[in-house]
Amino acid sequence: MPPPRVSDMLAWIDGSVLPLRDARIPVNDHGFLYGDSVYETVRTFQGELFRLSDHFRRLRTTARGLRIPIEWSDSQLAGWVEELRGHLPVGEHYIRLLVTRGPGEFSYAPDPSQKPTLMILGGPFQATAREVLEKGLVAVTVGIPRSVPNPRNPGLKTGNLLNSRLAYFEAIERGADEALLLTRSGHLAEGSSSNLFLILPGEVLATPSIESEILEGVTRTVLLKLAREVGLEVREEELSAECLVQAEEAFLSSTSRSVAPLRSIDGRELGCPGPVTRRLMDGFIRLAGGL
Ligand SMILES: Cc1ncc(COP(=O)(O)O)c(C=O)c1O
């Protein structure tokens, strides 16, 4: 299921909780002016936030990469997330943490007086039913590369998402549900907002390595561990686009869709969900309490 509707969401800013549609940031916030922000999306399973500390760790790694100072501790952040959740209806929750460089001058020059802005946005989360997920998504490889020629590090989860958005547009225009982006050297990278897994002959689970211009997804890490535990051969490496033709099954992973099987890639039909994907879906449900 996509994120909750804005009309159902609340925002925590500076210690106040208010309807998201009433939340405001100054137009000179560098998050708005320069896409200079970092974010994390977290969700609950059976009321518990899934892998919150992994999300905090990635938020800090990205912020360090952008040199945005985060002075709040994990327990402060977690406390504010809980404060916001206290205002949401009981049930599953979707949470987005967003840190921008904060309001400043129209300049890239470092400004010690500039203070980052923290926003925690949240709303009710309705997970996609397994039967719906199992119908599978249609994916196409797109011309937009994962990284621009002089890239920021694609492993950082920043607010600078134009390539992903344009790739998604291209996929939708071609009648697909999701885009598969390639690296600048033509290897497989990932979906516009998801990681890609292929099942190659011999029950080999293959996924582009973190050097392949991908974001190291929290769900990806969980699934790789799970796959090794259930005895699958796992390959994390640079994958050529030809692997798509050899794949017997494929799926995407992300916080909001957990494991999303693909029913076709570039018009080639795949087992959906095939036996290995199904096993990983079952394993994920056992571990997380849902999909
Ligand atoms: C580009 C990209 N890759 C992968 C993912 C999946 O990451 P996670 O499993 O942490 O949600 C996301 C999530 O937003 C993403 O934007």
The ligand as an SDF file (V2000), in Angstrom:
LIG
                    3D

 16 16  0  0  0  0  0  0  0  0999 V2000
   16.2140    4.0390   -4.0230 C   0  0  0  0  0  0  0  0  0  0  0  0
   15.7170    3.1090   -2.9660 C   0  0  0  0  0  0  0  0  0  0  0  0
   16.1910    1.8550   -2.9130 N   0  0  0  0  0  0  0  0  0  0  0  0
   15.7660    0.9780   -1.9730 C   0  0  0  0  0  0  0  0  0  0  0  0
   14.8120    1.3310   -1.0360 C   0  0  0  0  0  0  0  0  0  0  0  0
   14.3620    0.3210    0.0030 C   0  0  0  0  0  0  0  0  0  0  0  0
   14.9000    0.6330    1.2680 O   0  0  0  0  0  0  0  0  0  0  0  0
   14.1920    0.1730    2.6210 P   0  0  0  0  0  0  0  0  0  0  0  0
   14.0840   -1.3190    2.5650 O   0  0  0  0  0  0  0  0  0  0  0  0
   15.1140    0.6360    3.6940 O   0  0  0  0  0  0  0  0  0  0  0  0
   12.8480    0.8290    2.6660 O   0  0  0  0  0  0  0  0  0  0  0  0
   14.3030    2.6380   -1.0430 C   0  0  0  0  0  0  0  0  0  0  0  0
   13.3100    3.0430   -0.0490 C   0  0  0  0  0  0  0  0  0  0  0  0
   12.8120    4.1360   -0.0490 O   0  0  0  0  0  0  0  0  0  0  0  0
   14.7620    3.5520   -2.0280 C   0  0  0  0  0  0  0  0  0  0  0  0
   14.3070    4.8120   -2.0790 O   0  0  0  0  0  0  0  0  0  0  0  0
  1  2  1  0
  2  3  1  0
  2 15  2  0
  3  4  2  0
  4  5  1  0
  5  6  1  0
  5 12  2  0
  6  7  1  0
  7  8  1  0
  8  9  2  0
  8 10  1  0
  8 11  1  0
 12 13  1  0
 12 15  1  0
 13 14  2  0
 15 16  1  0
M  END
$$$$
